[in-house]
Amino acid sequence: MPKFLQAKRAAYVIWKKPYMVVGKDTYIQSVLERMGFINPFSNLNGRYPVVTEEDFQKADLDYVFLASEPYPFKEQHQSEFTAMMPNVKVVNVEGEMFWYGSHMLLAASYFKNLVESLEG
C-alpha cells in the first residue's frame, strides 16, 4: 500500500435516491481496508447503509468512489458530488472489480492503476 493512501478516508457509493454506501461486513469493505482506506461509514448499522448529503459532508472524506453498478454512476454524478464536496476527489470506479469472483483475476492490475491515478 502506498504511504500516501494510509489513513485516507473513502466512501464507496453503490446507489442514489437514496444514497447507499458500503458499510461493515462486506467484501468491498475488506478490499478498501486492504488498500489502506478508512471507511467512515463502516460503523453504521447494516451492510449498505443509507446516508445523506450531510453525512457525506460531515465524514471528512478524501475520496468518493462511485460504482458503475448496481447503480450506473456516470460522469455527471461525479460533478454532483464535486459540487457537494469540492475538496474531495470523486472517482468513478468499475464496480465489478470490487466483487469477488472471476473479475478478481483482473482486479490487482485495476487497483494498481486506480491507486496510481489517485496519486496524481
Buried (B, 14 or more C-beta within 10 A) or exposed (E): EEEEBEEBBBBBBBBEEEBBBBBBEBBBBBBBEEBBBBBBBBEBEEBBBEBEEEBBEEBEBBBBBBBBEEBEBEEEBBEEBBEBBEEBBBBBBBBBBBBEEEBBEEBEEBBEEBBEEBEE
